[in-house]
Amino acid sequence: MPGLMPSANDDTLRGLVGRAVAGDASALEELVANLATPMYNLALRMLWHPHDAEDAVQEILIKVVTGLRSFRGHSSVTTWSYRIAVNHLLTSKRRRSERMQMSFEQHAEDLATGLDTLISSGLGVEDAVLETEVKVGCTHAMLLCLGREARMAFILGEVFDVPAADAAALCAISGATYRKRLSRAKAAIREYMEQQCGLVNPTNACRCSRRVGAAIQLGRVTPGQLLFVDSDASVLNEGVREMEQLHDAAAVFHSAPMYRAPQRLADGVSRLLASRRWTVLDPPASPETPHHREGGASRR
C-alpha cells in the first residue's frame, strides 16, 4: 500500500507484535511508532483538522493494541491494523470539520466570496507560507464534500494508490462496490475542480493567493497557528510546487504532501497504556477481530 506503509517491513512488525503480547513494553512502543505516521496521514485526509486526526489515531491505536492477541497472522500486520483504522474512520462519531462540511455547491460559493481581500501587514508570516497553508488546507477540505464512504474510497485509491482489491478488503465491501464508489468520487472531484480550481484549470478565477485574505478574515487561517505548514514546510512546499504543475484533479491529490505524526500522538498512547486502563492481555473478542472495548483518547 504505497504511501501507507510503515517504515518497518512485515517480518519486523510481526516480531514486534509477538514481543508486545509477551509483555515487552519497548516493542509495543516501537509498533505504535511505526503505525502512527501512516495512520495519521490517512486520518488527516478523512478529517481535515490535525487535532481531530490525532484524536482519531490515538483511538485507533488503542484498538490495535488491545486487539493484538487476536492477530493470527493470516494477513500482514499492516493490513490487519488498517482494517481497524478504516472501520473506525467510517463508523466513529462525526468530528468538528465533518459537522460543518459543505456540499460542492456550497464550497464553490465559499471560494468565490472574498477573493483578493486585503491581507493585514505585520503578520510575521511570509505571503508564500500563507498561500501554502491555504493551498493544502483547501485541497484537504474538498474531500469533505464527499460522504465518508466515497471519501475513504477516493483517499485509498487516488491519494495512496491502494490496489482496488486491497482497498475493498479494508472497507469490508466487494470489489465491484468499491470500484463504483471510487469511480463516482473521482468523477465528482474531477468535475468540481475543473469548474472551480485554478490549480486544475487556469481559466478559473480562484487562486490560492487570492484566497489568503479571506481565509484569515474568516478565521480559517491563523498566521500564528498554522495547521498544515510547520517545521516541515520545505517538504510541504516541494509537494505544493509539484501540485501546481499538474493541472489534473487526481494528480493534485496524489501529490499532496505527507506529514510526520506529531510525537505527542505516540506519547499520548504510551501514557494511556501506562495508566493500565488498556492492556494487550485483554482477551480478544474473536479471532482476527480487534477487541472493541471503547476508551477513547482524551483531548489535548
C-alpha positions in Angstrom: 0.0 0.0 0.0 2.2 2.8 -1.3 2.1 5.9 0.9 0.6 4.0 3.8 3.4 1.6 4.6 5.1 1.7 8.0 8.9 2.2 8.0 9.4 -1.4 9.1 8.7 -4.5 7.0 6.1 -7.0 7.9 8.5 -9.5 9.4 9.8 -6.8 11.8 6.2 -5.8 12.7 5.2 -9.4 13.4 8.2 -9.7 15.7 7.1 -6.6 17.5 3.6 -7.9 17.9 4.9 -11.2 19.3 7.2 -9.4 21.8 4.5 -6.9 22.7 2.0 -9.7 23.5 4.7 -11.3 25.7 4.9 -8.1 27.7 7.7 -6.2 26.1 6.8 -2.5 26.6 9.6 -1.3 24.3 8.3 -3.5 21.4 4.8 -2.1 21.9 6.0 1.5 21.8 8.0 0.7 18.6 5.0 -0.9 17.0 2.9 2.2 17.8 5.6 4.5 16.4 5.7 2.5 13.1 1.9 2.7 12.6 1.3 6.3 13.9 2.6 8.3 10.8 0.8 6.4 8.0 -2.4 6.2 10.1 -2.1 10.0 10.8 -1.9 10.7 7.1 -5.0 8.6 6.4 -6.9 10.2 9.2 -5.9 13.7 8.2 -7.3 13.3 4.7 -10.5 12.0 6.2 -11.0 14.6 8.9 -9.1 17.7 7.7 -8.2 19.1 11.1 -4.9 17.8 12.5 -6.2 17.7 16.1 -9.1 15.6 15.0 -6.7 13.3 13.2 -4.5 13.0 16.2 -7.5 12.1 18.4 -8.8 9.5 15.9 -5.4 7.9 15.5 -5.0 7.6 19.3 -8.4 5.8 19.4 -7.4 3.6 16.5 -4.0 2.7 18.1 -5.7 1.8 21.4 -8.0 -0.6 19.4 -5.0 -2.1 17.7 -3.0 -2.5 20.9 -5.9 -4.0 22.8 -6.6 -6.4 19.9 -3.0 -7.7 19.4 -3.8 -11.1 20.9 -6.5 -11.6 18.3 -3.9 -11.2 15.5 -3.4 -14.7 14.0 -1.1 -13.8 11.1 -3.4 -14.6 8.3 -2.8 -11.2 6.8 0.0 -8.7 7.3 0.2 -6.6 10.4 -0.3 -3.5 8.2 -3.4 -4.9 6.5 -4.9 -6.1 9.9 -4.3 -2.8 11.6 -5.6 -0.7 8.7 -8.8 -2.7 8.7 -9.3 -1.4 12.2 -8.4 2.1 11.1 -10.7 2.2 8.1 -13.6 0.8 10.1 -13.0 3.4 12.9 -12.9 6.3 10.5 -16.0 5.2 8.7 -18.1 4.5 11.8 -16.9 6.7 14.7 -18.6 9.9 15.7 -18.6 12.9 13.4 -15.7 15.3 14.0 -15.7 19.1 14.1 -15.0 19.6 10.4 -17.5 17.0 9.3 -20.2 18.7 11.3 -19.5 21.8 9.3 -18.9 20.2 6.0 -20.2 21.8 2.8 -21.6 20.4 -0.4 -19.7 21.0 -3.6 -22.1 23.8 -4.4 -21.6 25.5 -1.0 -17.9 25.1 -1.3 -17.9 26.8 -4.7 -19.9 29.7 -3.3 -17.5 30.0 -0.5 -14.5 30.0 -2.8 -16.0 32.8 -4.9 -16.5 35.0 -1.8 -13.8 37.4 -0.7 -11.3 36.9 -3.5 -8.5 39.5 -3.2 -9.4 40.5 0.4 -6.6 42.7 1.6 -4.0 41.0 3.9 -3.1 42.9 7.0 0.6 43.9 7.4 2.8 42.8 10.2 1.5 39.2 10.4 5.0 37.9 10.9 4.5 35.2 8.2 5.6 35.3 4.6 2.9 35.5 2.0 4.2 32.4 0.3 3.8 30.4 3.6 0.2 31.7 4.0 -0.5 30.7 0.4 0.8 27.2 1.0 -1.4 26.9 4.1 -4.5 27.9 2.0 -3.5 25.6 -0.8 -3.0 22.5 1.3 -6.0 23.2 3.5 -8.3 23.8 0.6 -7.2 20.6 -1.1 -7.9 18.6 2.0 -11.2 20.4 2.6 -12.5 19.5 -0.8 -12.5 15.9 0.3 -15.1 16.8 3.0 -17.6 17.5 0.2 -17.7 13.7 -0.3 -19.6 11.4 2.1 -17.5 9.2 4.3 -17.7 6.1 2.2 -16.9 7.9 -1.1 -14.2 9.9 0.7 -12.5 6.8 2.0 -12.6 5.1 -1.4 -11.0 8.2 -3.0 -8.3 8.6 -0.4 -7.3 4.9 -0.6 -7.4 4.7 -4.4 -6.3 8.1 -5.5 -4.2 9.6 -2.7 -2.4 6.4 -1.5 -2.6 4.1 -4.6 -4.0 1.2 -2.7 -5.0 -1.5 -5.2 -8.7 -1.9 -5.7 -8.8 -5.4 -4.2 -6.9 -4.4 -1.1 -9.0 -1.2 -0.7 -12.2 -3.2 -1.0 -11.0 -5.6 1.7 -10.0 -2.7 4.0 -13.5 -1.2 3.6 -15.1 -4.7 4.0 -17.0 -4.4 0.8 -17.0 -6.2 -2.6 -14.6 -5.2 -5.3 -17.5 -4.1 -7.5 -18.9 -1.9 -4.8 -15.5 -0.3 -4.1 -14.9 0.4 -7.8 -18.3 2.0 -8.1 -17.7 4.2 -5.1 -14.2 5.2 -6.3 -15.5 6.0 -9.8 -18.3 8.2 -8.6 -15.9 10.0 -6.1 -13.3 10.6 -8.9 -16.0 12.0 -11.2 -17.3 14.3 -8.6 -13.9 15.7 -7.6 -12.8 16.0 -11.2 -15.9 17.9 -12.3 -15.7 20.2 -9.4 -12.0 21.1 -9.7 -12.3 21.6 -13.5 -15.0 24.1 -12.9 -13.7 25.8 -9.8 -10.0 25.2 -9.0 -7.2 27.3 -10.6 -4.7 24.5 -10.0 -6.5 22.3 -12.4 -8.0 24.8 -14.9 -6.0 28.1 -15.2 -9.1 29.9 -16.6 -10.9 29.5 -13.2 -10.9 32.7 -11.1 -10.0 31.0 -7.8 -6.3 31.2 -6.9 -4.8 30.2 -3.6 -3.0 33.5 -3.4 -6.3 35.4 -3.9 -7.9 33.4 -1.0 -5.4 34.2 1.7 -7.0 37.4 2.9 -10.5 35.9 3.1 -9.2 32.8 4.8 -7.6 34.9 7.5 -10.6 37.1 7.9 -12.9 34.1 8.3 -10.6 32.5 10.9 -9.7 29.5 8.7 -6.1 30.5 8.7 -4.4 31.9 11.8 -0.9 33.2 10.9 0.5 32.4 14.3 -1.0 28.9 14.5 -0.9 27.3 11.0 -2.3 23.8 10.7 -0.5 22.5 7.6 2.8 24.4 7.4 5.3 23.9 10.2 8.9 22.9 10.7 8.5 20.6 7.7 7.5 23.5 5.4 10.3 22.7 3.0 9.0 19.3 2.3 5.5 20.7 2.1 6.5 23.3 -0.5 8.1 20.7 -2.7 4.8 18.8 -2.8 2.8 22.0 -3.5 5.1 23.1 -6.3 4.5 19.7 -7.9 0.8 20.2 -7.5 0.9 23.5 -9.3 2.5 21.8 -12.4 0.0 19.0 -12.8 -3.4 20.6 -13.8 -5.1 17.3 -13.2 -7.5 16.7 -10.3 -6.4 13.2 -9.3 -2.7 14.1 -9.7 -3.2 17.1 -7.4 -4.5 14.9 -4.6 -1.9 12.2 -5.3 0.9 14.6 -4.9 -0.3 16.3 -1.8 2.4 16.3 0.9 2.8 13.7 3.5 3.2 14.5 7.2 5.1 13.0 10.2 2.8 12.2 13.1 3.4 14.5 16.0 5.5 12.9 18.7 2.8 13.8 21.2 0.4 11.4 19.5 2.6 8.3 20.3 3.4 9.8 23.7 -0.3 10.1 24.4 -0.9 6.4 23.5 2.0 5.4 25.8 0.6 7.4 28.7 -2.8 5.7 28.2 -1.2 2.3 28.2 0.9 3.1 31.3 -2.3 4.1 33.1 -3.3 0.4 32.8 -6.7 1.3 31.5 -5.9 -0.8 28.5 -3.7 -3.8 28.2 -2.6 -6.2 25.4 -3.6 -9.0 27.7 -7.3 -8.2 27.3 -9.0 -11.3 25.8 -9.8 -11.0 22.1 -13.4 -10.7 21.1 -12.9 -13.3 18.3 -10.0 -14.5 16.0 -8.7 -11.8 13.7 -11.2 -9.3 15.2 -9.9 -6.4 17.4 -11.2 -6.1 20.9 -13.6 -3.1 20.6 -13.8 -2.0 24.2 -14.2 1.7 24.0 -12.0 4.0 25.9 -11.2 6.9 23.6 -8.3 9.3 23.9 -8.6 12.4 26.0 -8.4 15.7 24.0 -5.4 17.9 24.4 
